[in-house]
C-alpha cells in the first residue's frame, strides 16, 4: 500500500482494492468498461504500477495474464489526467477485471507503463454499471453518420443493430465525400462567400429552373446568413461541434491506428480580389478561434503548393496547415469492421419502410425479402435515424415535414497524370466550393452542386445538364492543378446530400422519446457526423452532451 506522503498517492484509488466497491467521482458519468490487460511485468514485492489515462475514474480490480514477450505498445490517449494504482500481483493468477467508471468518449487502447515493460490494455467489452441501463438501439443508415452513431452507442454500452438498404456500408453520399474532414469558416455552405449569384461559373452551383415555393424559401433563408454578423454568430454555434468531432475522430484513430489516407494541409484559393474581400469575416473567425492559418499572396500560394500556377493571375489564398482530409468511405468501412468484431449486428440490403413508436417500445418494419411477402419487424428500446437523404421521410410521421433540402453533388476521381503536377495538399476553390484532394495515385475533385426542387431531385439529370456540371469540375482542375490528372479517364459520381436552411446539421431527440436523428451535415466536413454521433449517443443514454447549451439548441430538430 502506498503511503500518503507519496506525491502520487490517490486515496480514491487506494480505497478501491480488488473486491471492494467502486467509489466513482461524483462528476463522472457512471460507466464501467471491462479492460483486459496483458504483458510481462517485472515488479518488486509483488506490486504493479500502471498509469491510467482517463478523466478521473476509479479502479476496481485487475486481471493479468502472463505472456512470453511484451506486446506492442498501446496508444496513448492525449489530454487525460494520470493517476496510479498499486495492486497485489500473484504471477500467473487472475484477479478481478479492471473496471473504470468514467466518461470515456469511445473505446480505446491505452498504454500502461510498468517498471520494466509496457503492458497493453485493450477495451474488450462495454458493460454499464450502476444506474445505467443497457438498451437495444436500432440505427437506420450505413453511411458515415450511421456507422459513427453505432460506434458511440456501443461505447456507451448499448446493444446495436445497423440497418442499411445497400448491400454494403459507405454507399450513397458517404461514397462521394471529399475535401476537408472538418469545416472551417471557409468551408461551410453558408455565409458571405456562398451562393452570391445564380451564375454557376461564379458560384460553382447550378440552379435548375422550376423552383417551387419550398425551394425558394430555402434559398431565401440561406441568403440571410450572407450577412457577416449572422454568419459569425452561426459558425460560433457550430464550432463546439467541430471541436467535439475533432476529438472523437482523434480518439478513434489513436485507438485503432486507422489508415484512411489522411493528409494534412488545406489551401483555399481566390480568383478575384472582391472574392477575397468577401472571405474577410471567415478569416476573422479563424483568428478568433485561434485556428492555425496563413493568408498568402499568389506567389506564396505557389511556393506552398507548386501545382498551383501563378498564371492566370489570382488574388491569393489562405493556408490551413493543420486541417486534414481523409478517405471518408474507407474510414466508414474500417469502423464497420471494428463494430462487427465487437458484436454490432448489421442487416445489409434491407430497407426500412416504417417506424413504429410506443411509450414502452419502438420498432422498424423492413421491406419483405425478394420472393417473400412477409414484412419483418425488429423491436428496440430506441431508434436513431441516420439515413441521409432518406431521413425526412422516415421521421415525417412523428415530426412532420422538415425544411431540409437535397443537393445533388458530384465528384470526379481521376488517375494522376504527372507526378510533378500533382498537389501535395488539398486545394479548395473557396467561392465555388470545389475541392481537389490527392488520394494515393488518384485525384478526387468534388463539388458542382445542383439546386432544384425536391421533386426534380428525385429524377436523373438530363445529359446536357450532367455534362455541364462535370465540366465545372474539369475546369476547376484545369484552373488550379493543370496537368495533375487524366480527367478524360475520370470516374464520375453523383449523390444527394441534405442541407438545412440554417446550414447546421439536425442532431438529437425528436418529439418522441424513443426516436433520435443524426442527419443533414451538409457537403462540407464529413467528420461532423462523428461528433454528432457522440451527441446522439449521450442523449440516448440520458446524459448531457459535452457541448454548450446554445450549440445543442441550434442542432435540435424543433428549431425550425
VENNORVEN-V296304 format. One record per backbone hydrogen bond with DSSP energy under -1.0 kcal/mol. CO is the residue of the C=O (numbers start at 1). NH is the residue of the N-H. E is the energy in kcal/mol with one decimal. If there is no record, write none. Layout:
# VENNORVEN-V296304
co:CO nh:NH e:E
co:CO nh:NH e:E
This chain:
# VENNORVEN-V296304
co:3 nh:6 e:-1.4
co:6 nh:9 e:-2.0
co:10 nh:14 e:-2.3
co:11 nh:15 e:-1.9
co:13 nh:16 e:-1.2
co:15 nh:17 e:-1.1
co:17 nh:20 e:-2.8
co:25 nh:28 e:-1.7
co:29 nh:31 e:-1.4
co:32 nh:127 e:-1.3
co:33 nh:100 e:-1.0
co:34 nh:124 e:-1.4
co:34 nh:125 e:-1.3
co:36 nh:122 e:-2.2
co:38 nh:120 e:-2.3
co:44 nh:47 e:-1.6
co:46 nh:89 e:-2.5
co:65 nh:39 e:-1.4
co:81 nh:54 e:-1.7
co:83 nh:52 e:-1.8
co:87 nh:48 e:-1.2
co:90 nh:93 e:-2.2
co:98 nh:35 e:-1.6
co:110 nh:121 e:-1.5
co:112 nh:119 e:-1.9
co:117 nh:114 e:-1.5
co:119 nh:112 e:-1.6
co:120 nh:38 e:-2.0
co:121 nh:110 e:-1.7
co:122 nh:36 e:-2.0
co:125 nh:34 e:-1.2
co:129 nh:132 e:-1.8
co:135 nh:159 e:-2.5
co:136 nh:381 e:-2.7
co:136 nh:382 e:-1.5
co:137 nh:161 e:-2.1
co:138 nh:384 e:-2.9
co:139 nh:163 e:-2.7
co:140 nh:386 e:-2.6
co:142 nh:170 e:-2.5
co:143 nh:147 e:-2.7
co:144 nh:148 e:-2.2
co:145 nh:149 e:-1.7
co:146 nh:150 e:-2.5
co:147 nh:151 e:-2.1
co:148 nh:152 e:-2.0
co:149 nh:153 e:-2.4
co:150 nh:154 e:-2.3
co:151 nh:155 e:-2.3
co:152 nh:156 e:-1.4
co:153 nh:158 e:-2.3
co:154 nh:157 e:-1.8
co:159 nh:137 e:-3.0
co:160 nh:345 e:-2.2
co:161 nh:139 e:-3.0
co:162 nh:347 e:-3.2
co:163 nh:141 e:-3.0
co:164 nh:349 e:-1.0
co:164 nh:350 e:-2.0
co:166 nh:349 e:-2.6
co:171 nh:174 e:-1.0
co:174 nh:177 e:-1.2
co:181 nh:527 e:-2.7
co:184 nh:187 e:-1.7
co:184 nh:188 e:-1.3
co:188 nh:190 e:-1.1
co:191 nh:194 e:-1.6
co:199 nh:202 e:-1.2
co:199 nh:203 e:-2.4
co:200 nh:204 e:-2.4
co:206 nh:451 e:-3.0
co:212 nh:216 e:-2.3
co:213 nh:217 e:-2.5
co:214 nh:218 e:-2.0
co:215 nh:219 e:-2.3
co:216 nh:220 e:-2.3
co:217 nh:221 e:-2.3
co:218 nh:222 e:-2.1
co:219 nh:223 e:-2.0
co:220 nh:224 e:-1.0
co:222 nh:225 e:-1.3
co:223 nh:226 e:-1.8
co:224 nh:227 e:-1.2
co:227 nh:231 e:-2.8
co:228 nh:232 e:-2.5
co:229 nh:233 e:-2.3
co:230 nh:234 e:-2.2
co:231 nh:235 e:-2.6
co:232 nh:236 e:-1.9
co:233 nh:237 e:-1.3
co:234 nh:238 e:-1.6
co:235 nh:239 e:-2.3
co:238 nh:241 e:-1.1
co:238 nh:242 e:-1.7
co:239 nh:243 e:-2.3
co:240 nh:244 e:-2.3
co:241 nh:245 e:-2.4
co:242 nh:246 e:-2.2
co:243 nh:247 e:-2.2
co:244 nh:248 e:-2.5
co:245 nh:249 e:-2.7
co:246 nh:250 e:-2.2
co:247 nh:251 e:-2.2
co:248 nh:252 e:-2.1
co:249 nh:253 e:-2.7
co:250 nh:254 e:-2.4
co:251 nh:255 e:-2.4
co:252 nh:256 e:-2.0
co:253 nh:257 e:-1.5
co:260 nh:327 e:-3.1
co:263 nh:325 e:-2.4
co:265 nh:426 e:-2.1
co:266 nh:320 e:-3.2
co:267 nh:428 e:-2.8
co:268 nh:318 e:-2.4
co:269 nh:430 e:-1.7
co:270 nh:315 e:-1.5
co:270 nh:316 e:-1.3
co:272 nh:276 e:-1.7
co:273 nh:277 e:-2.2
co:274 nh:278 e:-1.9
co:275 nh:279 e:-1.0
co:277 nh:280 e:-1.7
co:279 nh:283 e:-2.3
co:280 nh:284 e:-2.4
co:281 nh:285 e:-1.7
co:282 nh:286 e:-1.7
co:283 nh:287 e:-1.7
co:284 nh:288 e:-2.6
co:285 nh:289 e:-2.4
co:286 nh:291 e:-2.8
co:287 nh:290 e:-1.4
co:294 nh:319 e:-2.9
co:296 nh:317 e:-2.1
co:297 nh:301 e:-2.4
co:298 nh:302 e:-2.2
co:299 nh:303 e:-1.9
co:300 nh:304 e:-2.2
co:301 nh:305 e:-2.6
co:305 nh:308 e:-2.2
co:316 nh:270 e:-2.4
co:317 nh:296 e:-3.3
co:318 nh:268 e:-2.9
co:319 nh:294 e:-1.8
co:320 nh:266 e:-1.8
co:323 nh:265 e:-3.7
co:324 nh:181 e:-3.5
co:325 nh:263 e:-2.3
co:326 nh:328 e:-1.0
co:327 nh:331 e:-2.5
co:328 nh:332 e:-2.5
co:329 nh:333 e:-2.2
co:330 nh:334 e:-2.5
co:331 nh:335 e:-2.2
co:332 nh:336 e:-2.0
co:333 nh:337 e:-1.8
co:334 nh:338 e:-1.7
co:335 nh:339 e:-2.2
co:336 nh:340 e:-2.5
co:337 nh:341 e:-2.2
co:339 nh:344 e:-2.4
co:340 nh:343 e:-1.6
co:345 nh:162 e:-3.0
co:347 nh:164 e:-2.2
co:351 nh:367 e:-2.8
co:354 nh:365 e:-2.6
co:356 nh:363 e:-2.6
co:361 nh:358 e:-2.5
co:362 nh:380 e:-3.0
co:363 nh:356 e:-3.3
co:364 nh:378 e:-2.5
co:365 nh:353 e:-2.9
co:365 nh:354 e:-1.2
co:366 nh:376 e:-1.2
co:369 nh:372 e:-2.3
co:376 nh:366 e:-3.3
co:378 nh:364 e:-2.3
co:380 nh:362 e:-2.5
co:382 nh:138 e:-2.3
co:383 nh:516 e:-2.6
co:384 nh:140 e:-2.9
co:385 nh:518 e:-2.4
co:387 nh:390 e:-2.2
co:388 nh:391 e:-2.1
co:390 nh:394 e:-1.4
co:391 nh:395 e:-1.7
co:395 nh:399 e:-2.8
co:396 nh:400 e:-2.2
co:405 nh:499 e:-2.2
co:407 nh:497 e:-2.5
co:408 nh:450 e:-2.0
co:409 nh:495 e:-2.2
co:410 nh:447 e:-2.6
co:411 nh:493 e:-2.2
co:412 nh:445 e:-3.0
co:413 nh:491 e:-2.6
co:414 nh:443 e:-3.1
co:415 nh:486 e:-2.6
co:418 nh:421 e:-1.7
co:426 nh:267 e:-3.3
co:427 nh:436 e:-3.2
co:428 nh:269 e:-2.7
co:428 nh:430 e:-1.2
co:429 nh:433 e:-1.6
co:429 nh:434 e:-1.1
co:434 nh:429 e:-2.8
co:435 nh:446 e:-2.5
co:436 nh:427 e:-2.3
co:437 nh:444 e:-3.2
co:439 nh:442 e:-1.3
co:441 nh:416 e:-2.2
co:442 nh:439 e:-3.1
co:443 nh:414 e:-2.6
co:444 nh:437 e:-2.8
co:445 nh:412 e:-2.5
co:446 nh:435 e:-2.4
co:447 nh:410 e:-2.4
co:449 nh:206 e:-3.1
co:450 nh:408 e:-1.9
co:451 nh:208 e:-2.4
co:453 nh:457 e:-1.7
co:456 nh:459 e:-1.5
co:462 nh:466 e:-2.6
co:463 nh:467 e:-2.4
co:464 nh:468 e:-1.8
co:465 nh:469 e:-2.3
co:466 nh:470 e:-2.3
co:467 nh:471 e:-1.9
co:468 nh:472 e:-1.2
co:469 nh:473 e:-1.1
co:470 nh:474 e:-2.4
co:471 nh:475 e:-2.7
co:472 nh:476 e:-2.1
co:473 nh:477 e:-2.0
co:474 nh:478 e:-2.2
co:475 nh:479 e:-2.8
co:476 nh:480 e:-2.1
co:477 nh:481 e:-2.4
co:481 nh:484 e:-1.9
co:484 nh:417 e:-2.8
co:485 nh:487 e:-1.5
co:486 nh:489 e:-1.6
co:487 nh:490 e:-1.9
co:491 nh:413 e:-2.1
co:493 nh:411 e:-2.1
co:495 nh:409 e:-3.1
co:497 nh:407 e:-3.0
co:499 nh:405 e:-2.8
co:500 nh:503 e:-1.5
co:506 nh:519 e:-2.5
co:508 nh:517 e:-2.7
co:512 nh:515 e:-1.8
co:514 nh:383 e:-2.5
co:515 nh:510 e:-2.1
co:516 nh:385 e:-2.8
co:517 nh:508 e:-2.5
co:519 nh:506 e:-2.7
co:525 nh:528 e:-1.8
co:526 nh:529 e:-1.6
co:527 nh:530 e:-1.6
co:527 nh:531 e:-1.1
co:528 nh:532 e:-2.5
co:529 nh:533 e:-1.7
co:530 nh:534 e:-1.4
co:531 nh:535 e:-1.9
co:532 nh:536 e:-2.5
co:533 nh:537 e:-2.6
co:534 nh:538 e:-2.1
co:535 nh:539 e:-2.1
co:536 nh:540 e:-2.8
co:537 nh:541 e:-1.9
co:538 nh:543 e:-3.3
co:539 nh:542 e:-1.2
co:545 nh:547 e:-1.5
co:548 nh:552 e:-2.3
co:549 nh:553 e:-2.5
co:550 nh:554 e:-1.8
co:555 nh:507 e:-2.3
co:556 nh:559 e:-1.1
